Amino acid sequence: MVEHVEEVKERMATIWPMIAVKTEPVEVQMGEQLTPSQRQDLQDLVNRNWDVFSTEAGHTDLIQHPIVTEPGKRVKLRPYRIPEARREVIAAEQHLSRT
């Protein structure tokens, strides 16, 4: 799994500059039900994090992720809880991917 984390880090290192180039500050359409204070808080949030918002809604074309399946076999999995011991491993991997 560590190899996977490293692979993701490498991909993000090449993808992130493309994302930053494609994004620019956006104006937010706000619902009428928001109070002036909520409107200001939302606008401040957008202004601080403008580089993660896009004016184009929809799907991204910046990254693709292959999902390999067996030919002719349907994939059908039920949602399940992750055991506590596995959660610790996942949390450690997420921590590694952020550094």
C-alpha positions in Angstrom: 0.0 0.0 0.0 2.9 2.4 0.6 3.8 2.0 -3.1 0.3 3.2 -4.0 0.6 6.2 -1.7 3.9 7.1 -3.4 2.4 6.7 -6.8 -0.5 9.0 -5.9 2.0 11.6 -4.5 3.9 11.5 -7.8 0.8 11.9 -9.9 -0.5 14.8 -7.8 2.9 16.5 -8.1 2.4 16.7 -11.9 -1.4 17.3 -11.8 -1.6 20.0 -9.1 0.2 22.7 -11.2 -2.4 22.1 -14.1 -5.2 22.5 -11.6 -3.9 25.7 -10.3 -3.5 27.1 -13.8 -7.0 26.2 -14.8 -8.7 27.8 -11.7 -9.3 31.4 -10.9 -11.4 33.3 -8.4 -15.1 32.8 -8.7 -18.1 34.7 -7.6 -20.5 32.7 -5.5 -24.3 32.7 -6.0 -25.8 32.6 -2.6 -29.2 31.6 -1.4 -31.6 34.3 -0.2 -32.0 32.5 3.1 -28.5 33.3 4.2 -28.0 36.0 6.8 -25.6 38.8 6.0 -23.1 37.3 8.4 -23.4 33.9 6.7 -22.9 35.6 3.3 -19.8 37.3 4.4 -18.4 34.1 6.0 -19.0 32.2 2.7 -17.4 35.0 0.6 -14.4 35.1 2.9 -14.1 31.3 2.6 -14.2 31.5 -1.2 -11.7 34.4 -1.2 -9.2 32.5 1.0 -9.6 29.3 -1.1 -10.3 30.6 -4.5 -7.8 28.2 -6.2 -9.9 25.1 -5.3 -13.1 26.4 -6.9 -14.0 26.3 -10.6 -16.4 28.2 -12.7 -17.2 25.1 -14.7 -19.4 22.5 -13.0 -19.1 18.9 -13.9 -16.3 16.3 -14.3 -12.6 16.9 -14.4 -10.4 16.1 -17.4 -7.2 16.5 -15.4 -6.8 13.0 -14.1 -8.0 9.5 -14.9 -8.0 6.5 -12.6 -8.2 2.9 -14.0 -10.4 0.4 -12.3 -9.4 -3.1 -13.4 -12.1 -5.8 -13.3 -12.4 -9.3 -14.6 -13.9 -9.5 -18.1 -17.5 -10.7 -18.1 -17.8 -10.7 -14.3 -20.2 -8.1 -12.6 -18.8 -6.2 -9.7 -21.3 -6.1 -6.9 -20.2 -5.3 -3.4 -22.2 -4.3 -0.4 -21.1 -1.4 1.8 -19.3 -2.5 4.9 -17.6 -1.1 8.0 -13.9 -0.9 8.2 -12.6 -2.8 11.2 -10.9 -0.6 13.9 -7.5 -2.1 13.3 -7.7 -1.4 9.6 -8.8 2.2 10.2 -5.5 2.8 12.0 -3.5 1.6 9.0 -5.6 3.7 6.6 -5.2 6.8 8.9 -1.4 6.2 8.8 -1.4 6.0 5.0 -3.4 9.2 4.7 -1.0 10.9 7.1 1.9 9.8 4.9 0.1 11.0 1.7 -0.3 14.5 3.2 3.4 14.9 4.0 
